Amino acid sequence: MGEIKSTLDLIMERTKHLTLSDEEKKAFREAEIKKLISGLIQQFLDGKLTPNDIPEAFSSLGEDTETQRRLIKEEILARLHPLEDNEPLYQLMEIVLGEDPAFFRCRCQSYREELAQLRMKREKEILADLAAQRISGSACVPNLNRDEKWKTLIEEVVQKFRGLR
C-alpha cells in the first residue's frame, strides 16, 4: 500500500516544476515591502513609534531604494485627508523622505477653506428652504451631518483632493 501524503506534500509535488518569473518576484517583493511600510506608518500614527524611532524602523526594510521611497510616499499620500490632522504624516515625509511637506499642507488647507465655504453656502440653502416653509428663528440650526447633499459635496471634494497626487 502507498504512503499517505499530506496536503502540503501533494501541493509541493504538483508545483515543483513551477518557478516565478523575475517580474513576479519583483511584484511579490514590492507587495511585501508595501505591507511592511503600511505597518510602520500605522505604528507611528498609533503612537507606538516615536519620531526618534522612525529612521531605525524604516532602515529595517533594507537598502534604501527608489522603489522603497516611491512606496513610502504613495502610502503617506494615500493617508492624507483634507478633513483630518495630517501633521504626523507630514513628519514622516520630512523624517523618512527628507521632503518638505509644505505643498501638501497648502493643498489640505485650501481644501479645508473650500469645504468651509461650501458648508456656509449649504447652511444658508437649508435655512432658506426652511424659511420658505415658514420655519425660522434662532433655534433653526442646520444639521449637515444628516444632509445627503452635504455628504455628497464632501465626497466630491475629497475625491478631487485624492486626484491631485
ZICORDA-V253004 format. One record per run of one state. SS is the DSSP state (A for helix, B for strand, O for the rest). FROM is the first residue (numbers start at 1). TO is the last residue. If there is no record, write none. Layout:
BEGIN
ss->{SS SS}
from->{FROM FROM}
to->{TO TO}
END
This chain:
BEGIN
ss->{O A O A O A O A O A O A O A O A O}
from->{1 7 16 22 46 51 60 66 80 87 98 102 133 144 147 148 163}
to->{6 15 21 45 50 59 65 79 86 97 101 132 143 146 147 162 165}
END
